[in-house]
């Protein structure tokens, strides 16, 4: 059983994960800083697995909040609505394909090359600027896609290509898909919802792969099971509030605040690692 200090550390990491996974601010950038200040006393190989699998708790929040919308077998839906839900899942699969293929082939290489403070600093700032520029442009442009049912398979695949950018740490998976969807003509609401749904197969697959790799060469200790469980539960609970907050926020506001936040965080990361 981990001691109280380790449990508090896990709770903190779960909170950071639950908030930053869904907001377009880069969970990786925050986790790098969190890892600098909150050192879990666990095996390095377990920590690597933990920081990925904790995301499964966040995914459960999407499945719970959007269960009816994502359930093609709901008795409350008409035959037409069930067909539309199946098409939604088809668009999710199409959107996931680019990142799934490239990620499986080059994930370790990309992390080896790009997982460092310099890359994270650059991507935080660059995509922060892009969000601000995009929102300034959108003041004069009306969205063409205002509902998920208006999203075509071709558009879904195009958004999936933008999700490839998230393979570079600091970009933000939700940030890249939201930016891509809005550039193509989606409303903020559609862009955000579709980014949530794209995360389901991506993060479930990543979690299963990490667990499988870990268990092939390691035995999971009892204390590690507790840490993993606490992390996922906290990430789930916080994700519920983060998703509700984001969807409520963008009904009245744009993404520029997140752009400014990314720039500020990028500067903080740069200063911290420069003077460390």
N, C-alpha and C positions, 0 to 999 in steps of 0.2 A: 504494500500500500504506500503510495507517495505521501510525503509529509505535506503539511498545510501550505508551506511556501511554494512548493512545486504545483500544488493544485491552484493556487492563486495565479501563478505564472500561466498555467494552461487556460484558466478562465480569461485572462487578459488577451492571450493569443487568439482564443475563440471569438472574443469581442471584435478584435481587429479584423479577423478573417470575415466574420459575419457582416460587418459594415462595408468593408472595402471590396468584397467580391462583386457586389451588385452596383455600386456606384462607379462611375467611369474615372476612377482616381488611381488605379493600379494597386492591387493587393500585394504584388511582388515588392513594390517600392516600400510599402508599409511594413511588410514582413521582414525585409532586410534590416530596417531600423529597429523593429521589435526584437529581432534576433540579437542585435548588438547590445541591447539593454536588458533583455529578459532571456537569460541563458538557461534553458532546461537542462537539468542534470540527467541526460539520457544518452544512450548509445548513438553515435553519429548516423548509423544506418537506419535506426528507428526514427530519428528526427527527420531525416529526408523523407521517409514514408509518411510520417505523421503530418507534415506540412502540406502534403497533397491530399491525404485521405480525410483530413478534417473538413475539406471542401464538400464531402458527401453530406455533411450535416446541413450545409447551405443549400444543396440541391433539394433535400427533403422539404425545405421551406417552399420552394417553387412548386413542388408536386402537391403539397398541402393547399397552398393558396389558390392554385389554378387547377385543382383536381377536376372540377366539373368541365372547364373549358378543354382540358387535355384528354378527358375520358370519352372515347368514341362509342362506348357501350352504355352510356348513361340512359336509363329508362325515361329520363325527363327530356331527352332530346328527340326531335323529329327525325325521320329518316334522312332528310336533307341536311340537318345539322350534324348527324353522325358522319355522313359522307364528307362534309366540310372539315370535321375534326380529323378524319383520316388523311385528308389532303394536307392539313396543317402539319401532321407528323411527317408526311412525305416531304414537305418543304423544309422541315427541320433536318431530316436525313440528308437531303440535297445540300443544305447549307453547311452541314458538318463535314462533308466528304473532303474538301480541300485540306482543312487543318488536320483531320484524322490521318490522311495519307502522308502528308509531309511531316506531321508530328511523330508518327510511328517510325518513319524512316530516318529522321534527322534530329529528334528531340535531344538526345544526349550531346550531339555535336553543337547544336544551337546553344544549349546551356553552357557548354564548355567555352564557346566563343563569346557569348553575349552576357552571361550571368555575372555581372560585375557592377560596381557603383557608377562607373563612367557611363555605361550604356543606359542604366536605369535613369540617371540624371538627365541624359539627352532626351530619352523617349518621354519622360515625364513633362519636360518643358516643351518639346516640339508638339506633342499632341495636345497640350494645354493651349498653345497658340492656335492650333488648328481648330479646336472647339470654339474659340473666340471668333476667329475669322469666319467659320461656317455659320455661326449664329448671326453675325453681322450681315452675311449674305442672305440668310433666310428671312431677314426683315422685309425683303423685297420679293421673296419667292414663296408661293403657297405650296404645301405638300401635295403630291399627286396620289399618294397611297395613305389612306386614312383608316384602314381596317385590315386585319390580317388576311381576310378573305380576298382582298385586292392584291395581295402579294403573289406574283407568279413564280413558277419554278425557276425560271431564268433569273429573276430578280433575287430569289433566295440563294441561288448558286453564286451570284455576283457578291452578295453580302458575305457569303462563306469565304470568298477570296479575300475580302478585307479582314476576316477573322484570322487569316494566315499571319497578319502583322503581329497578333498577340503572342506568337511563338517567340518573339523578342521580348525579354523581360522588361517590365516597366511600361509597356504599351497599354496594358489592360485589355482583357478579353472583352468585357462589356463595352469599354471605350472604343475599341476598333470596330466592333459590329454596329454600335450606335452611330458612329461617324460614317461608316460605309452606307448604312441604311438611309441616313439623312441625306447624304450626298446623292444617292440614287433617287431620292424623292419621297421617302417615308416621313410620316409625322413623327414627332418625338415619342409619342405614346406607342406607336407601332414598333418603332426602332427599339425601344426599351423592352417591350414584351417579347419581341422576337429574340433579342439577345438573351433573355432569361431562358427561353425554350431551347435555344442552341446549346446552352450550358449543360443541359441534362445529359445527353449522350456523351459529350466531351468529358465532363467531370466524372461521370460514373465510370467511363472507360479508363480514365487516368487513375482513378482510385483502385479499381480492380487490378490494373497492371502493377501498380506500386505494391499492393498487398501481396500479389502473387510473387513478384521478384523478391520481396522481403522474406516471405515464408519459405522460399526455395533454399535459402542459405542461413536462415535465422529461426529461432524459436521465440515466440511472443511471450514476454514475461507477464506475470499477473499485474504488476504495477503499471506496465505499459498499456495493458488492456484498459485499466482505469483511466489513464491519461487520455487515451484515444476516445473513450466513451464520453468523458467530460468535455473534451474539445469539440466533439461533434454536436453534443446537446447544446452547448453554449452557442456554437456557430449557427445551429438551427434556429434557436430562439431569437438571436440578434438579427439574423437574416430576414425573419418574418417582419420585424419592424423596419429594417433597411429598405426592403422591397416596397412596403406600404408607403414609407416616407418618399421614396423616389417617384413612385407613380402619382402620389398626391402633389408633390413639388412641381413636376413638369406640366401639370395641368394649368399652372399659373405662371411658371417661370421657364427660362431657357437654361441651357447648359453652360453659360458663360462663367457662372460662379465656380463650377468644377474646373473649368479651364484655368482660372486664376489660382485656384487651390493647387492644381498640378504644378504650375510654374513655381509657386512658393515652396512646395514640397521638394521639387527638383533642386532648388537653390539650397534648401536645408540639407539635403543629402550630399550635395557637392561640398558645402562648407564643412560638414561633419567629417567626411572621409578625407578632405584635404588637410584638416588640422589634427586628425586623429593620430 
